Amino acid sequence: MTEPGFAERFHGRTAAGVPRWAVWTAYAVALTALPSGIWRILAMIGGAPLLETDPAVMADATALEAGPWWYIVALSVVSEALAFLAVGLVTVWGEVWPRWVPLLRGRPVPVWAAAVPAALGAAALMILPYAMVMYAFGLGIDGEPTRLVVHGWQNAVFWIAYLPLAAWGPLLAVLTVHYVRRRTAGAQVRLVPAR
């Protein structure tokens, strides 16, 4: 028996019947939230000169808009953790509950227990491409002018960090459809009457 590689030890064994494109798509989804999280932490906590801070604008900002450090870190960590769950759609732990889950360990994960949250997440994440378009026009998703001010190279760095988020929803939707089709294909075959 061969020793598992780093990726397999980190995310688990790839499930049977999962094509390489689906595995790479799951990895891509897991990485979509990482650049924005790093940008957010560096710009808003680390003091990196990645955005302009206008004291007049920040004086009117709410506590969450002003970004207390714990909120910025929590948003980044939770976003990355949610993005990483896409890997479950192509690995064994997305089909069989892991050993560390009490009461459920070793039991099959019902298809819809994984697919429904993934589909709802993909649908909710479709707001991100819209948000990117609105930001390009200097507006927030509510149509009001944004409080975020970036100029020149800061604008380029912002787009490099945040544009991958626009792919999160569509990629997750593709993976979810693939997961449902792959997991239910055996059930459909069993429904065909024998001759």
ABEGO torsion letter per residue (X at the ends): XBBBBAAAAAAEBBBBGBBAAAAAAAAAAAAAAAAAAAAAAAAAAAGBBABBBBAAAAAABBAAAAGBAAAAAAAAAAAAAAAAAAAAAABAAAABBBAABBGABGBBBBAAAAAAAAAAAAAAAAAAAAAAAAAAAGBBAAGBBBABBBBEAAAAAAAAAAAAAAAAAAAAAAAAAAAAAAAAAAAAAAABBBX
